[in-house]
């Protein structure tokens, strides 16, 4: 479960969301995954998020709806296209006794691409997300803007009038990150051992601190003397560790105490999956509520 939620991007949903597992699955079926066609570069859509638990395209557990998007792409290396194109160009030169012009070369490249595409290998990537119904939050298991927008585009195909916005609080997260870094933050957040700082005068210049004692005065001095924190590791309430960006992307999320899952019988993988999902969703829900309190609530 946690392999899908190591990184998180979060959105507030402002429009209606289907109430039941059956209703949501039926809605998502409008954008159900279909395998990539022979002449298609990519195909994406929703599929059942839990193996051997039926064919519904979502799973509702303890007030959270779990979704899974599958994206299938054809892997056609540019070098293979260039090599085949070179052969076409050479054959053209021998046949016509002249170099192909730009338009002829473009047409040959398109022909080569169309010929090779159906032979390309297929690769599937999966992204999971869950919707917290009480909070109206969609938690997506990615740190990529591109992946998140593609996921949302698939949702918009099925949910007419879907309205959403990136998670934002009234107070900037950077204020909380600075307090935490300088030892002034309040529980349940504690300083971790990872940090990234940037030079405000040169955004390309940065320094990363990994597995370091960040409370060391020698480390803190870099911030007091002008560097800006934009990524900070932290521990939340002895429940999980994570790294938070100033734009509220959560990375390297790791649940603590997962050994407790050994109590769930291995012969019931669906029960084990649901138990892990409840823990993950509950952890994220508690974290976001804590941030909501410390950062003054959501931006309206």
Secondary structure, 3 states (H helix, E strand, C coil): CHHHCCCEEEEEECCCCCCCHHHHHHHHHHHECCCCCCCCCEEEEECCCCCCCCCCCCEEECCEEEEEEEEEEEECCHHHHHHHHHHHHHHHHHHHCCCCCHHHHHHHHHHHHHHHHCCCEEEEEEEEEEEECCCCEEEECCCCHHHHHHHHHHHHHHCCCCCEEECCECCCHHHHHHHHHCCCCCCCEEEEEEEEEEECCEEEEEEEEECCCCCCHHHHHHHHCCCEEEEEEEEECCCEEEEEECCCCEEEEEECCHHHHHHCCCCCHHHHHHHHHHHHHHHHHHHHHHHHHHCCCECC
